[in-house]
Amino acid sequence: MAKTRTYIDRDFCRSLKATGVEQNYADSKLRGFAVRVSAEGTISFIQHYLKPGKTVKGKQQQGKLTVGHFPAIEAEAARVKALDDLKEAITKRDPVTVQQEKQAKRDAEALATSTRTIGWFIDKHFETWECAHAKTGKDRVQTLRASFKPYLDMPLVEFNVGHAEDWITTMHSVVVRHGKRKGLIGLANGTINRNLGILSCMFTLAWKKKFIAVHPLYRAGLHKPEPLRKRVLTLEEVQRLFDALYRAEEAARAKRDRGNARNLARGYPLLPDLRLVPYTSPMIPMVIWARETGERQQEMRLTKWSAVFLEAPRPFVIVEAETCKTEKERIVYLSAEAIHVLTLWRTQSTGEYVFPNRAGTGPIGTIRKAWKTILADAGVADFDWRDFRHDFASQMVMRGVPLKAVGDLLGHEDPKMTQRYATFAPDHLADTVARLDAGRTVSERTRLPLPLDLLGHEEPKVTQRYATFAPDHLADTLERLDAGRAVSERTRRSLPPQ
């Protein structure tokens, strides 16, 4: 124990110098508190105390505890900390043992933090939560693992915005291996934003579960996506597409005829004659249904016959909430083309689903391969199945249907979603302006609500206030598709021979 007593403060500590030997100074304010200067000049705060329950030759054994080092900790703060350590001695606990326990706890927390990696959290928490809250949860988790594979072994608390920026830079330089951009350099900004959104969702869950104290992607800026697609089928492309569909139908019937001829010659049972049914595959009904209603492929695949009402005065289909992307039930009215095709398809479709699988026990699987074959045969490039929605919306808008009605038919909640489908043909804009001159002279001054493209509104909601449309008019809106046309010849070609 130091014999020299003085008041230990900042000025006193600054005045201490190394002398080549150890120096000890006791505090005049707190008993047992002292400062020690090593031979090299290191200044340490020491707290002397009596070890509880330990005696040597009848005298209680003394101990000392290093509180901290100057200037990392000030004298007054060290004095307060020493008082806290003395409280442990009063409760019959050795301060050194308490300090060792605290250090062990900190080491355990550091070890737990290092093992709580991004991959660990995905496996233990996020995958279960995402699959329970999102219909595409399994696909989203798979995308997360594939996109951020280099970061799966990184602790949750270490990931920051800098890592996200590094990942974005890498994604802009990789060679795309799948999809429409196959062979190109760099992922699309929309894909990058979508993958970052999944990662942000994972960190939000980690923050809510208190695995991290700060969300690393909170308010992180996203990259501006590419311009939205505006792909519409031309009349020539429509003709080529249906020609390819019917060539595929005829090829399937000819193949079946050859097979039955061989079976007949060998005495084998004959397979059903495909010339006695309207369609050999669901491709034509699905294409016409998609083009005439704008339904999503997933909604069509999961539609059951119990939701199709062809006998109603105005035939319609109910898109159930479980199958709808927005998880809200809506009604889709059918045009004459769609009614005719579905009526024919119903005569040969088996099972509860409109488009069943081969066993008839569930919905049809993917049609990606068959669809790509048809597009290649038709010579139609850069056209995805989802572009049927844009094609349908463009037909409606160019027939004068208000945007609000188009949005209701497509199941959109945000007018901005409808606006990207509402592409006017250039000559149609001129015809729309000509409506201003109908029934008036040049001197007349009137204000008429115009479509969004003509008013120059950037925000669809500004135009939306003009687009008041009663729900019962939706069925009348579909009749515009049938105006001036009967059921097309390409559809009537599907009728079975009489």
N, C-alpha and C positions, 0 to 999 in steps of 0.2 A: 504494500500500500504506500502510495506517495506520502511523504511527510510535509512537503511544501504545499501550503494551502493558499489559493488565490481564487478570485472570481473569474471563471472561465467564460469568455465571450468572444465575439469575432475579432476584436482588436488584439486580444491576448493571443489568440491562435495565429494571427498574421505576424505577430512579433517573434514567434518561435523559430529558431534556426537549428540546423543540424550541427552537432558538435563532435560527432564521431562516436559518441556513447549514448546509451538510452537515457531519456529524461522522463520523469513522472511528476505531474502536478495535480494535487487534489483540489476539488471544487469546494469553495467555502459556502456554497448555497445548498447543495444536495449531498448528503452523506453518501459516500461510496462512489460518487461520480468523479472521474479523473480524466486527464488527457495525457497521452503518452507519445513521445517523439522518439522514433527509432534512430539508430545510428546513421541511416541514410537520409533521414529527414521526413519520413512518413508520419503524419499526425493522425492519431486514432483516439476516439472517445471510448473510455472503458467504464464499466459499471461493476463494482465489487459488491458481493452479497454473501450471505450465509446460506449454505445449502440446506434445504429442509430435511430433517431426519437423519443427517449424516454427522457423526462426531468422530474425533480422533483424540484419544487419551482424555476423554471427558469434555473436550472442547468441540464446539460446533465447527465443522469444516467450512472453510471459505472457498468461494469461487469467483470467477470474473468473466464478464461477457463483453465482447466487442460490439459496441452499438453502431458505429459507423466511422467514416474517415472524412476529415476536413480536406478540401472545401466542398466535397460532394454533399455533405450534410452540415448545417450550421450548428453552433453550440447549443442554442436554445432548443432547436428541434431534437438534437441528440439527448438533451436533458429530459424532454417530454417522453421520448421513446424509452429512455432508461426507467422512468417512473412506471410505464406500462409493463416493462419486464419485471419490475419489482412486485407488481401485483400478483404475478404468477407465483412468486416465492411465498407470498402471504397465504395463497391458497394451497401451499404445500406441493407446488410443482416446480421442478428445476427449470429456470429460464433457458438454460442451454438445451435441455431436452425439448422444451416448447419450440425453440428456434429450429432445432433439427426436424421436428414434426412439420413445421410450416414449410421448411425447405423441401421436405419429402412430398408435401402436398402440391407445392409449385411444380416439382419435377413430374409428378403424376399428371397434373393438368397439361403440362407441356407435351408429355408423351401422348395423352389422349388427343390433343390438338393435332399432333403430327399424324395420328392414325385416322383422324376424321377427314378423309380426303373427299374430293368431289365424287369419285367413283364409289366410295363407301356410302356417301349420302344418297346417291342415286339408287343403289341397291337396297339400302335399308329403309329409306323413307320416301323418296320422290317417286319411284316407280309405282308403288302401291297407291299413293295419293293421286297421281296423275291418271292412272287407269280407272280410278273410282270417280273422277270428276270430269273426264273428257272422253268423248266417244273414240277419238283417235289417240288416246293416251299411250297405247303400246307403240304406235308408230312414232310419236313425238319423243318417247324415251329412247327408241332406237336411233332416231336422228341425232339426239343429244349425245349419245355415246360415240357415234361415228364422227360427228363434226368436231367434237372437242376431245378426241382420243389422247392427244399429247398432254392434256391437263387433268386427266382422271386421277393421277397419283399425286396431284398437288393438294395440300391442305386447304380446307375451305377458307380459313382466315387469311391465307396468303394471296388469293386471287384478287386482282384489282383492275381498274379501268385500263391500265397500261397493258396488261395481258390481253384484254379484249381488243385493244387497238392493234397489237401485234398479230392476233389471230385474223383480224379483218385484212391486214396487209398481206398475210399469207394467202387468204382466200382469193384475193384479187390477182394472185400470180399462179395459182394452180391450174392444171389442165383438166377441164371437165370431162368426166368419163361416161356420163349417162345423160339422157334427156335431149332436149332440142339443142342445147349448147354443146353437145358432145364434140370434143376436139378443139374447142375454143379455149382461150386463156381467161381465167377469172370467173368466179360465180357471179350470178346476177345480184344486184343490190337487194332486190326483194327476197331472194333466198337467204342472203346474209342477215337481213333484218329479222326474218322469220326464225332462223336458228338462234340469234341473240335473244329473241323474245322467249324462247323455250328455256335458255340458260338463265335469263332474268327471273322467270317463273320459279325455277329451282332455287335460286338464291332468296327469293321472297319467302318460300316455305322454310328455308334454313334460318332466316331471320325471325320468322314467327315462332319457330321452335327453339329460338335462343342458342343456336349453334354458332351464330356470328352476331357481332354487335352492330355492324354497319353493313348495309347492302352495297356491294362493290359496284353495281351497275345502276344505282339510283340516279335518275336524271341523266343517264348516259345518252349522248346524241346518236340517232340512227342515220344511216346514209339515205340519201334521196333515191327512191326506187326509179326504175326505168319507166318510160312512158307506157301507159296502159295499152293493151292490145286492142285493135279495132279491125278484127278480121271478119269479113262478111263474105258469104258465098255468092259468086256471080251466077247469073242464069245459066251460063255455059258450064260452070263447075257443078251446078246442081244436076244438070242433064248428064254430065259425065259420071257423077257419083251414083246416080240411080241406074245408069247403064251398067256400071261395074257391079252393083248389087244384084241386078237381074242376071248378069252373066254368071255370077257365083251361084245363083239359084239354079240356073240351067245346067251348070257344070255338075252340081250335086245330084240333080235328077238323072243326068246322063251316066254318072258314075254308078248310081243305084241300079239303073237299067242294065248296065253291063254286068254288075254283080249278080243280079237276079237271073240273067241269061246263063251265067256260069253255074249258078246253083240249080237251075232247071235242068241243064244238061247232065249234071252229076247226081241229080235226084235229091239235092239238099232242100230244106225248107226255104221258102221265099221270104225276103224281107219286105216290110210295108212299102207300097208303091208311093213314091214321093210326088207323083203327078196327080194324086188324088187329094192332096192337102194344099192349102193356100201358100204356105211358106215352108222351106226346108230348114230354116234357122230363124232365130229371133232378130236378126240384124235389120231387116227391112222394117218390121214394126217398131223397133227401138229408135231407128233413125227418124222415121216419120213422126213418132211421138215426141222425140226430143225437138225436132224442128218446128212442130206445130204447137208445142206448149212451153218450151224453154225449161223443162224440168231438168234437174241434175241427174247424172247417170246413177249415182248412189240412191237417189230417191226412187228412180224407176226400177232398179234392181230389187229393192226391198218392198215394192208395192204389192199388196195382196188383192185378189179378186174381190174380197169383201169391202174394199175401199173404192171400187170402180162401179159407178152407177150409170150404165149405158141406157137404161130404160127410163131415166128421168126426163122430164120435159126439156130440160137443158142439161145434157149429160156432163158429168164432172167426175173428178177423182179427188179423194181426200188424201192429202199428204200428211201422214201422222207425225206427231212431234218426235217420236222415237227415231224416225227415219230422216227427218228434216235437219238440215245443217244448222238452222237457227233455233232448233228445238221448240218450234211453235207450229201448231197445226194450221194448215191453210187449205183452201179449195182451189183446184185447177180445173177450169172449164175446158171442154174439148171442142176442137173445130170439126168440121164435117170429115176432113181427111183422117184425123185421128180416130173419130168414131167408127168410120168404115174399116180401118185397119184393125182396131181392137176387136171389133165384132167378128171379123174373119179369124183373128188369132185365137179368140176364145174357143172356137170350135175344135182346135187342136191342142191347146195348152192344157196340161194336166197339173194337179196339185193346187195348193192354196195361193202360191205366188204367181203373178202375171207372167214373169219370166223365170221358170224353175230351172234347176240344174237337171242333168240327164237322168238322175234317179228320181226326180220329182219330189225330193224330200226337203229342199231348201231353195234359196234364191240362186240365180245363175252366178257363176264366178266371173272372173275377168274376161273381157272381150278385146283386150288390147291387141293381141296378135291378129285376130280376124279383122279388126278395124284398120290396122296398119296395112294389111294385105289389100283391103278394099281401096284405101286411099292411094296406094301405089298403083293399082290397076287403073284407077280413075285419073291418075295424073294430077291429083289435088295436093298441093304442098302447103306446109305451114298451117295446118288446120287441126286443132285439137277438138276432142269431143265437147269440151266445155264451151267452145266457140259457137255451138248451136244456140246457147243462151243469148249470146250477143247477136247472132243472126236473127233469132226470133224477136228480140227487142227492137232491132233496127227495122224489121218489117212492120212492127206495130207503130213505131214512131213515124215512119215514112207514110203511113196511112192516116196520120193525124191523131193518133191516140195520145192523150196527155201522159206526162211522165209519171204522175202519181198512179195512174191505172197500170202502167207497165211495171212499176215497182211492186204493186200489190200482186200482180200475176206472177212475178218472179220470186216473190217472198222476201223483198228487201226491206230492212228496217231503216236504213239510212238513205236519204235521197242521193247522196254522193255515189252510192253503188249503182243506182239506176242511171245516173248521168253518163257513166262510162260506157254503157250499152247503147245510149241514145245518140247514135251517129246519124246525122242527116246527110243525104246525098246532096252534092252542090246544087244540082238543078232543082232539088226540092226546096232549098232555101229561097231560091228566086220565086218559085210558085207561092211560097208562104208569104213573101213580101207583097205579092200581087193581091193577096186577100184584102190589103188595106184599101185598094181602089174599088173593090166590089160595092156597087150601089151608092157611090158618093162622087162628088166633084172634087177638084183639087182644092177648092176653097174650104172644104169641110175640115174641122179640127176635132179629132177624136183620139181617145187613148184606148188601145186594144191590147189585151195580154198576148205576148208573143212567146214563142218557144225560147228556151235558154240560150241557144246558139245565136239567136238574132238580137236578144237584149244585151248580150255581152256580159252576162253575170258569171262571175267566177265561182260564187257560192250557190250551189243548187237550192239551198233553203230560201234564198231570195226569190227565186222563181216559183218555188213550191207553193207560196201563198196564193198564186194565181191558179193552181192546179187542183181546185176542189172537185172531187169526183165521188159520187155516191157509190157504195159497195155493190148495189144491185146492178150497176152499169157494167160490171166486169164481164158478165156473160155476154152483154151486147157488144162489148169491145172485141171479143173473140169472133163475132160474126163478121167483123171487117176483113178477117182473113178469107172468109168465104164469099165476100162481095164480088160479084161478077165472075165467079168460077163455079164449076161443078167439081165433083170428085175427079181428080186428075186421071189421065189415061194410065200413068205409071202405077197408080193404085189399083185401078180396075183390072190391070193385067194380072193381079194376084188372085182373081176369082177362079175357083176350081171349075173345070169343064163341066158343062151341064149334061 
